[in-house]
């Protein structure tokens, strides 16, 4: 039995460091419908907002409201002129869900939150790595520049970036990683941000994983 755990799921609940990304408080409807709706919405947003540095998608739902919170470092690109970008996303999501036979509550809105420190956010850093790989830059240079740039931030105490696949177009897939600083994965109070994304290249898919350690979080009490 493996000892590897997901860094985000490992800190859910009792530790208080992480919260669920989908929060439901509705008294009507079934679990299956809610799960399908959230899954389709996340898949649609992942395709529609590719390359716009969206780090996280949080969903809140009750009987009359459905709110989607987008956390990004490029909020202007998503909002658009006069909020047209957000309206296009809303209409696209509603049309897509109608085709799937699903409905949303009456009040549906999308909020865009700007990330204050992009260098300390694993989602933004992973998007930067994917962008560099898809531009056909050497993967070792991408790893080195990314790690140095992130470690220059005061909030970051450690980082690990891993890439796996046909690196450099090689016939045999392999895994390479670069680590700097501390990374206490088994410490519950350690604030470790983690993301896993994929870079689509002509010769195959390369998986990118990013761990960022931002210090320990203690109970305010």
C-alpha angles and dihedrals in degrees: 000000000000124000094209114116134179108263092219098045089043089066101042123117116355098035091057094213096107133036131201115276092219115049119185127184099164122133095199129059134043131279091238093056093047092048093048092048094050092045094051092046092052092047092049093049092047090058098039095047100040111144094018095101098245105176102182143005117208123186128199121187139179135154096291106016136065116182127183117195117200117198111200144148092223102055094153092061092053099043095046127186111334092350094295092136093059092046091052090052092051094050091046092051093048092050092047093050092048089057089052091050095247131127135205128218119267098264110056119169139162122216125194119210122194117226109232097203110031093175091063095048116093094206094056093044091050090051089052091052091049091049091052093048093047089052086060095244117157107275094223091056090048091052094047097047092045094051093046093048094049095045089055087070115095093219093060121083099170143003140189124191120188130185125187133182138055094344113196090002093291118164093233119058119231142167128246129178141175124207132186131174127000126329112179099183096172096051110101095204092052111110100223118170115203136185135174118198137158132236114211110216130172092254097044147300122306119202118220124198125184129189119185122185113207101177133270125310117214128189112268090222 
